[in-house]
Amino acid sequence: MADQATGLNVIGKPYPKKDARIKVTGECKFAADLVVPGMLHGKMLRSPHAHARILGIDTSRAERLPGVKAVITGKDFPGITYGNFIHTRDYLPLALDRVRYIGEEVAAVAAIDEDMAYEGLDLIEVEYEPLRAVFGPEEAMKEGAPLLYDDKPNNISSKSEWAFGDVEKGFEASYLIKEETFETQAIKHGMLETHTCIGYWDATDRITLEACKQSPYTAWRQLAMGLGVPPSKIRMKQTFVGAGNSGGKQEALPMDFAAVMLSKKTGRPVKISHTMEEVLLMGHMRHPYKIRLKLGVDKEGLIQALDCFAIADGGAHSSIGQLSIYLISAFMMMAYKIPNARYRGYRVYTNKSFCGALRGHCAPQINFALEGLMDEIAQELGMDPLDIRKRNAMTPGYEAPNGFKITTCGLREALDKAREMSGWDEKRGKLPKYRGIGVASTGFISGSNIMGMSACSAMLKVLEDGTVALQSGATDVGQGCDTVLPMIVAEVLGIEPDDVSFALIDSDLTPMDGGTWSSRVTFYAGNAAKMAALDAKRQLGRVAAEVFDVKEEDLIFKHRQVSVKNDPEQSMDFARLVRYCQNRKGMTIMGRGYYNAPVGNLDFSKGTGNFSAAYSYYAQVCEVEVDPETGLVDICNMWMAHDGGRELNPMLVRGQLIGSTVMHVGQALFEQLIRDEKGNTFNTSFRDYKMPTFKDIPGSQELFSLEIPDPEGPFGAKEAGEGASAPVLASIANAVSDAVGTRFRRLPIIPEEVLKAIKGKSR
Amino acid sequence: MADQATGLNVIGKPYPKKDARIKVTGECKFAADLVVPGMLHGKMLRSPHAHARILGIDTSRAERLPGVKAVITGKDFPGITYGNFIHTRDYLPLALDRVRYIGEEVAAVAAIDEDMAYEGLDLIEVEYEPLRAVFGPEEAMKEGAPLLYDDKPNNISSKSEWAFGDVEKGFEASYLIKEETFETQAIKHGMLETHTCIGYWDATDRITLEACKQSPYTAWRQLAMGLGVPPSKIRMKQTFVGAGNSGGKQEALPMDFAAVMLSKKTGRPVKISHTMEEVLLMGHMRHPYKIRLKLGVDKEGLIQALDCFAIADGGAHSSIGQLSIYLISAFMMMAYKIPNARYRGYRVYTNKSFCGALRGHCAPQINFALEGLMDEIAQELGMDPLDIRKRNAMTPGYEAPNGFKITTCGLREALDKAREMSGWDEKRGKLPKYRGIGVASTGFISGSNIMGMSACSAMLKVLEDGTVALQSGATDVGQGCDTVLPMIVAEVLGIEPDDVSFALIDSDLTPMDGGTWSSRVTFYAGNAAKMAALDAKRQLGRVAAEVFDVKEEDLIFKHRQVSVKNDPEQSMDFARLVRYCQNRKGMTIMGRGYYNAPVGNLDFSKGTGNFSAAYSYYAQVCEVEVDPETGLVDICNMWMAHDGGRELNPMLVRGQLIGSTVMHVGQALFEQLIRDEKGNTFNTSFRDYKMPTFKDIPGSQELFSLEIPDPEGPFGAKEAGEGASAPVLASIANAVSDAVGTRFRRLPIIPEEVLKAIKGKSR
């Protein structure tokens, strides 16, 4: 039945995720499960040096090993670098003359099984000339440091430098100025599904790559770039993607190039599956940041000026780093009204595994810094941390000096609601010893147009049983677009979500799409799906209007029926109308639609422009208890109020909010990659790399959605999920600080640091 | 470069078939090559009785056999019959209480490999009560004959009875009347690829069938019908289809039902692949016909009246028979102006493997009869056989009494051309002894709207490298739509056929389609693809017009360029325009189109209506030499002139014309299924079932296309290929008759018959 208030039948209801059942029963086939006739198995040879020149590779012994069918090196490729942005194309399919981190791919073997492939790897002889390596970004920026790329002085991979307003004047006008440095660590997505691909290069030079990709069209484009072929020569077939990839399966990887090239050499399909050790060794990691933040406020706590200097440790490749270094500054400007601001951000190459996108993509890091400093300022001013945030919070219609145009905005309401839910006023400053409460708030984006090709598109066909086969360019990586996009189509056509199928991407078939990043899928692909559904509805409506002899606008599509407004007698099954169109009118009903947000392309080296067509807001309160004996932090409760527009499927939004929170408990308290001084990573298994598990989940999580429909989002939706990752580090850190009375400006807040703080106090 | 006369760049050129290379290299994966993780192998238990009641089936021993994972019988299905037309749904997924021919499926086993599945079959115990069987259609029609279906009196499976004009009056007005009976035999398509499918039924009750199907949507619908589920629950994935299927892979088969049901029972994918023995045992066969034809002509040889009485031996199921029995009469009316005609056609059930569609679908049979009788009449009138045909030939604009509306028609020109090419006038009556020459002509259809859903549709997306990913609902079964449809798209958009990809059908993705039958693909799917391309061109044109500041109609899309008419300076790469749309305008270019011929639905029980939107015409001359010692017929030369509209790809049309001819050499001279009196088929291997091979190919084949563009066909095309099958039986039979001086009215014309005729003469 339709919701009384909204008139919506499908939207807003908690439909379970479409693939939930086949995933929990184990029936769902992931890339690693796939078997192709005649398939060989490939493995990658990786550099044992953090930085070295390749003097020569002798593959002859490996090639002679029975069972080994082909061996390739970087020389088998045309030598074209690939990447995301014009100035940061520094990936090679396989290393050519140099390796830049331990784990970089230098050769690959295809053999009859994995064991033989490993044996083949052992027989490849690479002559290296070790080079001086550099691991710290600040050290890497210094004159005289070894350069990773000759054309990148000071190892700066990308930078973003901008200023709006008059920062100096702002500081002059400030009553209180604080400046602190915050540091965050490298972490890994911790996806349970390792990267897997099957490559096939046929006699007509058509190349097929079947792989678990988050943004198949991004990988498609990169694969074409590195192979030196037009993208249409490549058929990218997406498999189900294991949840938790969270930005880690965006790009074409050396394994993808190796699989197709080994296939070209052997004439057989080649499958390559990474081990978890390879995943944790290789990349993409979350960027570690060192952020120096200077914040000036007036007596009321209103922000006068903000200056940020950030250095990101990018590792050996650029990946999406040109965006990452801008993002710190973008998220810095997304929650509060900041009249004067300056940013200088540098992403630096180091001889470590490379960093890229990870759930929240730089928002958690800057939020950790800014929200920490906000707390310190509030403390110094004697203000309530919630109050200072509310005072500075963005409001609907606000236009930020950097160009952000705020439309709907419920940040103040979110802060109020978080206060109420958490019992903030009863708890703040009144909790027992070693118990603390902290708050953090954030703004987030509902997608962006940062890439050249950013529109999302959808095609659909309406079937004779009244169902719809939807093809979206969007990829479900666990976030739920396999369910939400069908819901949108169902709402438009007056049918049920079960009536709409959702297909995996196949670049030969499914429509173009910008990709699954920047929390854009519901907003962009949702609008595209809606338009495709409206397109089909128009075609059906024309026929129905003819049948009923009424105007199209007098038709109602609802409950799998098409009927005439104010004349309930005139009605027919939706399915019957489709069959009427097919069988009597000789029509087939197909809809198409695409959507690109009306925000223009962003110049993120200058930091100017409206990043997103809609911004979402979060306020999170966290309550912790610290064990003074062990230093262990127990997260008792988390409360989150958010403005994500209308929640299209509250069950899935809830899952995303909880997931984003739990994932970041790890970064806040214990998760990190541990390396030695030579660049070796120590913890390359999930036994040693500590991710949050059941026992680390907050004692309770209470969520509240403000449900403010956004005019641009499909059925009023905005981003809802990824943004929830942003305040977690800060709300936990602020709560721990409240509990032990010491600021923590470096992550993770491991028990040793907590104990140190407690002992420092008690001493 | 564009053709001077037509202005066309792509159309009319001999592009090789897109899949030719991967097929000849063996890289192309057919259904039998596919492997799916966890897959089981299924086998079918078949009835040893031509007609029997099933008293019971004991599967318990089979089920207990280790390695056997499931056994199913007809009781595992909901008991719903399925089929093509409302009144002829007589298929069951597996037999329930009765079997009606030797080879009918009664149970199926899924096991870990094929051997285990066969062992499982051996352990199934079926208790049969044999029933009286009937094998001859005339016997089956008699009162007291055993009925195959209780609701089908006289075993009549379907009938078509109609009359136009006044037949009696026509005969009264005739100068010469001849009445003869012609008989044709059962043959099998002789596809080299046997039927194969992989079925999968998942926990969400989504059913996937991957199979080699000629009309995937027909099989999709039938599978849904027999399983009692909505079609959208089924995902039909088409594999490459081995050439030569020629109508034999249209429908859902018991193996398809068995595969999905065995999967439901086991939770694992199940693959079933027929042996060639099963293919030759089971069906669909070509309908054997007994045709009594009475033809009256005036002194000039002009047809006054035609009366046809036909009995088709349909075997144990209806298949597409309701259409088949009409088709005889339709093709009878398709070449000549026949003012008065009557038809009574009966398709009869017998306890043999069932008959269905096969290249030419009833046209060769009626053509054999009518063209034979025409020759006899000509002989009696002392007229040249080519002359009598030309006199009666249809002409452009002719409207037949049964409703056929002739638009373009080059039959007279084809007859003239065949006369010229073959040197007819120098040969007819002037050849040495035992050498003969014969002619036959025919009309054919360019698709029809006989099924409920008959439109073809296409979707396409234009990619950033200036290529197009085309999705058509059409299936390539060797006829070449994988190449011709991309050619059509390329012509519209001014790009090259290599720039357009063509995808296999996947019912979750590719657009709806009526199916691959009635020679409709180029005409219907071609028009749909053209419309989709025009749709995309409009979108691109709007942007280009804006860029160049001109009107859309002033743009030229040619040679991968978009330029302004009369202003060669203003021009940009097609690919650049696409990227401009994508990256600057945020568009994605998608086109859609569907086409249904403007001919209405045909009522083929009454025989009224315009069957096709365009008719194609063929005239074929055959020259043979008969060995008087052995009776062997050597086909020396074949000449064919045809009006198939504009040939879109002459190389592929040539392949089709030659293929249709060679295939029917078999039916004319030696091919047949041989059965004993109990209904056992003797020749169920290609060693025993004689198909034409290289040594049977005519000594030469000369082809000529009249190239009369049709206004309704895409770029002027009409049917070109299947129709060539129609005159072959008759042109050969007429040539053999000419060589030995005796009429042959029964096929095949085996050496024994030829020798008998020669000896009868010389006696």
Chai-1 contact restraints between the chains, C-beta under 6 A:
chainA,res_idxA,chainB,res_idxB,connection_type,confidence,min_distance_angstrom,max_distance_angstrom,comment,restraint_id
A,R21,B,A203,contact,1.0,0.0,6.0,A-B,restraint_1
A,R21,B,T204,contact,1.0,0.0,6.0,A-B,restraint_2
A,I22,B,D202,contact,1.0,0.0,6.0,A-B,restraint_3
A,I22,B,A203,contact,1.0,0.0,6.0,A-B,restraint_4
A,T25,B,A203,contact,1.0,0.0,6.0,A-B,restraint_5
A,E27,B,D202,contact,1.0,0.0,6.0,A-B,restraint_6
A,E27,B,A203,contact,1.0,0.0,6.0,A-B,restraint_7
A,D33,B,P37,contact,1.0,0.0,6.0,A-B,restraint_8
A,V35,B,V35,contact,1.0,0.0,6.0,A-B,restraint_9
A,V35,B,P37,contact,1.0,0.0,6.0,A-B,restraint_10
A,P37,B,D33,contact,1.0,0.0,6.0,A-B,restraint_11
A,P37,B,V35,contact,1.0,0.0,6.0,A-B,restraint_12
A,D202,B,I22,contact,1.0,0.0,6.0,A-B,restraint_13
A,D202,B,E27,contact,1.0,0.0,6.0,A-B,restraint_14
A,A203,B,R21,contact,1.0,0.0,6.0,A-B,restraint_15
A,A203,B,I22,contact,1.0,0.0,6.0,A-B,restraint_16
A,A203,B,T25,contact,1.0,0.0,6.0,A-B,restraint_17
A,A203,B,E27,contact,1.0,0.0,6.0,A-B,restraint_18
A,T204,B,R21,contact,1.0,0.0,6.0,A-B,restraint_19
A,P230,B,D465,contact,1.0,0.0,6.0,A-B,restraint_20
A,P231,B,D465,contact,1.0,0.0,6.0,A-B,restraint_21
A,S232,B,L463,contact,1.0,0.0,6.0,A-B,restraint_22
A,S232,B,D465,contact,1.0,0.0,6.0,A-B,restraint_23
A,S232,B,T467,contact,1.0,0.0,6.0,A-B,restraint_24
A,G452,B,N583,contact,1.0,0.0,6.0,A-B,restraint_25
A,M453,B,Q582,contact,1.0,0.0,6.0,A-B,restraint_26
A,M453,B,N583,contact,1.0,0.0,6.0,A-B,restraint_27
A,A455,B,G586,contact,1.0,0.0,6.0,A-B,restraint_28
A,A455,B,T588,contact,1.0,0.0,6.0,A-B,restraint_29
A,S457,B,T588,contact,1.0,0.0,6.0,A-B,restraint_30
A,M459,B,M459,contact,1.0,0.0,6.0,A-B,restraint_31
A,K461,B,P511,contact,1.0,0.0,6.0,A-B,restraint_32
A,K461,B,M512,contact,1.0,0.0,6.0,A-B,restraint_33
A,L463,B,S232,contact,1.0,0.0,6.0,A-B,restraint_34
A,D465,B,P230,contact,1.0,0.0,6.0,A-B,restraint_35
A,D465,B,P231,contact,1.0,0.0,6.0,A-B,restraint_36
A,D465,B,S232,contact,1.0,0.0,6.0,A-B,restraint_37
A,T467,B,S232,contact,1.0,0.0,6.0,A-B,restraint_38
A,A469,B,D508,contact,1.0,0.0,6.0,A-B,restraint_39
A,Q471,B,L509,contact,1.0,0.0,6.0,A-B,restraint_40
A,S501,B,D508,contact,1.0,0.0,6.0,A-B,restraint_41
A,A503,B,D508,contact,1.0,0.0,6.0,A-B,restraint_42
A,A503,B,L509,contact,1.0,0.0,6.0,A-B,restraint_43
A,D508,B,A469,contact,1.0,0.0,6.0,A-B,restraint_44
A,D508,B,S501,contact,1.0,0.0,6.0,A-B,restraint_45
A,D508,B,A503,contact,1.0,0.0,6.0,A-B,restraint_46
A,L509,B,Q471,contact,1.0,0.0,6.0,A-B,restraint_47
A,L509,B,A503,contact,1.0,0.0,6.0,A-B,restraint_48
A,L509,B,L509,contact,1.0,0.0,6.0,A-B,restraint_49
A,P511,B,K461,contact,1.0,0.0,6.0,A-B,restraint_50
A,P511,B,M590,contact,1.0,0.0,6.0,A-B,restraint_51
A,M512,B,T588,contact,1.0,0.0,6.0,A-B,restraint_52
A,Q582,B,M453,contact,1.0,0.0,6.0,A-B,restraint_53
A,N583,B,G452,contact,1.0,0.0,6.0,A-B,restraint_54
A,N583,B,M453,contact,1.0,0.0,6.0,A-B,restraint_55
A,G586,B,A455,contact,1.0,0.0,6.0,A-B,restraint_56
A,G586,B,N596,contact,1.0,0.0,6.0,A-B,restraint_57
A,T588,B,A455,contact,1.0,0.0,6.0,A-B,restraint_58
A,T588,B,S457,contact,1.0,0.0,6.0,A-B,restraint_59
A,T588,B,M512,contact,1.0,0.0,6.0,A-B,restraint_60
A,T588,B,Y594,contact,1.0,0.0,6.0,A-B,restraint_61
A,M590,B,P511,contact,1.0,0.0,6.0,A-B,restraint_62
A,M590,B,R592,contact,1.0,0.0,6.0,A-B,restraint_63
A,R592,B,M590,contact,1.0,0.0,6.0,A-B,restraint_64
A,R592,B,R592,contact,1.0,0.0,6.0,A-B,restraint_65
A,Y594,B,T588,contact,1.0,0.0,6.0,A-B,restraint_66
A,N596,B,G586,contact,1.0,0.0,6.0,A-B,restraint_67
